Amino acid sequence: MWKIAQAYSEHLNWKFKSFIFTMQEFLLFSLRSISSFTSIKRYWRDILNQMFISGTESIPIILVSSISIGSLLVIEVGNQLEEFGAKTMTGRTTALSVIRELGPMLTGLMLSARVGARNGSELGAMKISEQIDALRAFGTDPIAKLVMPRLVAALIMFTPLTALSDFAGLMSGAFVAEYYHHLDPGIYWNGVLDLLIWKDFVVGFLKPPVFAVLITLISCFNGFSATGGTSGVGSSTIKGIVVSSGMVLIANFYVSKLVLENMNR
């Protein structure tokens, strides 16, 4: 038993040291990525390409997910409010849920899966095939060439994608409210527009830039850290998706909490 306990303790100690070392590498990687913003003018074509890939090509999945969640939200919220004779508050409740929480969080999770998977697999394949080492041999900073354009593109595109998600969710909710709950569109939209305040938009639109930084840096870092051939690329991609999705959920909670607490004072 003592030997088992000692082996387990050594394993935990090794895991802890590995975690600290990984976090140190990630911090240095993040600082290098942010400092490479000085090369934006040089790589502006790469940035435009990444904006199209991570932004424009993500529109279909954003629309599908936001329309689905908006419709289901109105159905469930309307059913609950109808029991209390407050069905006219459906628009207000839906707007708060979509703009503050569900729109940004759903967009972040969808982009974490789509954009994060692409970043991790592409950069991981380049690492395994030694293309990243080739860039260094030719005097090109691989972080400025490969990571910075993805980060800038995400910072630019995630906010309009979130706005599109909010709009699609509210529009689908209006359709369901009218034809499922038989709620007058004017009542629905009055609840959406008249009762929303600027604090609601600050909470909702402060999250996309935070998600953009987390998703891009985590997925790219895991791609750069890929080892062990094609199976290593798959493992690093999965790890990037899981960690970035978890960080999106954590950041979603803390951004809401910090902003609402400070703006309520």
ABEGO torsion letter per residue (X at the ends): XAAAAAAAAAAAAAAAAAAAAAAAAAAAAAAAAAAAAAAAAAAAAAAAAAAAAAAAAAAAAAAAAAAAAAAAAAAAAAAAAAAAGAAAAAAAAAAAAAAAAAAAAAAAAAAAAAAAAAAAAAAAAAAAAGAAAAAAAAGBBAAAAAAAAAAAAAAAAAAAAAAAAAAAAAAAAAAAAAAAAGBBAAAAAAAAAAABBAAAAAAAAAAAAAAAAAAAAAAAAAAAABBGEAAAAAAAAAAAAAAAAAAAAAAAAAAAAAAAAAAAX
